């Protein structure tokens, strides 16, 4: 079945399976083409390979990251003072890039480079737009609302609360 999915992704979009994971919307369309509503279960399994739920209630749930690479990515981003400021600026409400840069007192060049890096890494995601001078300008928000870093017995773990109660918006932005 994986081969059929890979073939369909290439036939329809000209991309490989790994590229489709980075462009989750295309993978989602192909999964729904093959499995219909069953795609929800597959996507949930993808999510569970990355996260472990820390509580039973759905609102304000904490998830422990199982993926070591994603944990390291988050830790490295918070280790960079400018990236940390960007993530904190975009946690409360979605913002356009220029507002984030102004909030953080960053230069345009450095600010755009770091914001684009966070978008590429899936830590910031697009969530709508505003119209200015007849142009659509994307708004971005941090993928999670709260973060806990635990260090026990020389082992570091990362727990987070997702920004949305909809886990699909985060799974679409992360790289598995």
C-alpha positions as CSV (number, residue, x, y, z in Angstrom):
1,X,0.0,0.0,0.0
2,X,2.9,2.4,0.7
3,X,4.1,1.9,-2.8
4,X,0.7,2.8,-4.2
5,X,0.6,6.0,-2.1
6,X,4.2,6.9,-3.2
7,X,3.2,6.3,-6.9
8,X,0.1,8.4,-6.6
9,X,2.0,11.2,-4.9
10,X,4.5,11.2,-7.7
11,X,1.8,10.9,-10.4
12,X,-0.4,13.7,-9.0
13,X,2.2,16.1,-7.5
14,X,5.6,15.0,-8.7
15,X,6.8,14.6,-5.2
16,X,8.3,11.7,-3.1
17,X,6.7,10.4,0.2
18,X,9.3,12.3,2.3
19,X,8.5,15.5,0.4
20,X,4.8,14.9,1.0
21,X,5.4,14.8,4.7
22,X,6.8,18.3,4.5
23,X,3.8,19.3,2.4
24,X,1.3,17.5,4.5
25,X,-1.8,18.9,2.7
26,X,-0.8,16.9,-0.4
27,X,-0.2,13.7,1.6
28,X,-3.5,14.2,3.3
29,X,-5.4,14.5,0.0
30,X,-3.8,11.2,-1.3
31,X,-4.5,9.4,2.0
32,X,-8.1,10.5,1.8
33,X,-8.3,9.4,-1.8
34,X,-7.2,5.9,-0.8
35,X,-8.8,5.6,2.7
36,X,-11.5,8.2,2.9
37,X,-12.3,8.9,6.6
38,X,-9.8,6.2,7.5
39,X,-7.1,8.8,6.8
40,X,-7.9,10.4,10.1
41,X,-6.8,7.2,11.9
42,X,-3.5,7.2,9.9
43,X,-2.9,10.8,10.7
44,X,-3.5,10.1,14.4
45,X,-0.9,7.3,14.3
46,X,1.6,9.7,12.7
47,X,0.8,12.1,15.5
48,X,1.2,9.5,18.2
49,X,4.7,8.5,16.8
50,X,5.8,12.0,17.6
51,X,3.8,12.9,20.8
52,X,2.7,11.1,23.9
53,X,-0.4,12.6,25.6
54,X,0.3,13.6,29.2
55,X,-3.4,14.0,30.2
56,X,-6.8,12.7,29.3
57,X,-8.7,15.9,28.9
58,X,-8.5,17.4,25.4
59,X,-8.4,21.1,26.2
60,X,-5.0,22.3,27.6
61,X,-3.5,18.8,27.1
62,X,0.3,18.4,27.5
63,X,2.2,16.3,25.0
64,X,5.6,14.8,25.5
65,X,7.7,14.8,22.4
66,X,8.9,11.3,21.4
67,X,10.9,12.6,18.5
68,X,14.4,13.4,19.6
69,X,15.2,15.5,16.6
70,X,12.1,17.7,17.1
71,X,13.0,18.1,20.8
72,X,16.5,19.2,19.9
73,X,15.2,21.6,17.3
74,X,12.9,23.3,19.9
75,X,15.8,23.4,22.5
76,X,18.2,24.9,20.0
77,X,15.5,27.5,19.0
78,X,15.0,28.5,22.6
79,X,18.8,28.6,23.0
80,X,19.0,31.4,20.4
81,X,17.8,34.6,22.1
82,X,16.4,36.1,18.9
83,X,14.4,32.9,17.9
84,X,13.2,32.7,21.5
85,X,11.9,36.3,21.3
86,X,10.2,35.6,18.0
87,X,8.4,32.5,19.3
88,X,7.3,34.4,22.4
89,X,6.1,37.3,20.3
90,X,4.0,35.0,18.1
91,X,2.5,32.9,21.0
92,X,-0.3,35.1,22.1
93,X,-1.9,36.1,18.8
94,X,-1.1,35.6,15.1
95,X,1.1,38.4,13.7
96,X,2.6,39.5,10.4
97,X,6.4,39.2,10.1
98,X,7.0,43.0,10.2
99,X,5.1,43.2,13.6
100,X,7.2,40.3,15.0
101,X,10.4,41.9,13.9
102,X,9.4,45.2,15.4
103,X,8.3,43.5,18.7
104,X,11.7,41.8,19.0
105,X,13.8,44.8,17.9
106,X,15.5,42.8,15.2
107,X,17.1,44.0,12.0
108,X,15.1,43.2,8.8
109,X,17.7,40.8,7.4
110,X,18.3,38.9,10.6
111,X,14.6,38.9,11.5
112,X,13.4,37.5,8.2
113,X,16.1,34.9,8.1
114,X,15.3,33.6,11.6
115,X,11.5,33.8,11.1
116,X,11.8,31.9,7.8
117,X,14.0,29.3,9.6
118,X,11.3,28.9,12.3
119,X,8.6,28.5,9.6
120,X,10.7,25.9,7.8
121,X,11.2,24.0,11.0
122,X,7.4,24.1,11.7
123,X,7.7,26.1,14.9
124,X,5.7,29.0,13.3
125,X,2.9,28.4,11.0
126,X,0.6,30.5,8.8
127,X,-2.8,31.1,10.2
128,X,-4.6,33.6,8.0
129,X,-3.7,36.9,6.5
130,X,-4.4,40.6,6.5
131,X,-4.9,42.9,3.5
132,X,-2.5,45.9,3.2
133,X,-2.3,48.0,0.0
134,X,-4.3,45.3,-1.8
135,X,-1.8,42.6,-0.9
136,X,-2.4,39.5,1.2
137,X,0.2,39.5,4.0
138,X,0.4,36.2,6.0
139,X,0.0,36.0,9.7
140,X,2.0,33.5,11.8
141,X,1.6,32.0,15.2
142,X,3.8,29.7,17.3
143,X,2.8,26.1,17.0
144,X,2.6,25.7,20.8
145,X,1.3,27.8,23.6
146,X,3.3,26.5,26.5
147,X,6.5,24.6,26.8
148,X,8.2,22.6,29.7
149,X,11.7,21.3,29.6
150,X,12.4,18.6,32.1
151,X,15.9,17.3,33.1
152,X,15.9,14.2,35.1
153,X,18.8,11.7,35.6
154,X,20.8,13.3,32.7
155,X,17.8,12.9,30.4
156,X,16.1,15.9,28.8
157,X,12.4,15.8,27.8
158,X,10.2,18.4,26.2
159,X,6.5,18.7,26.8
160,X,4.2,21.2,25.2
161,X,0.7,22.3,24.8
162,X,-0.4,22.8,21.2
163,X,-1.7,26.2,20.1
164,X,-4.8,24.7,18.6
165,X,-7.1,22.1,20.1
166,X,-6.9,20.7,16.5
167,X,-3.7,18.7,16.4
168,X,-3.9,18.5,12.6
169,X,-2.7,22.1,12.2
170,X,0.6,21.3,14.0
171,X,1.1,17.9,12.4
172,X,0.9,19.6,9.0
173,X,3.8,21.9,9.9
174,X,6.3,19.5,11.5
175,X,8.8,17.4,9.8
176,X,8.6,13.8,10.8
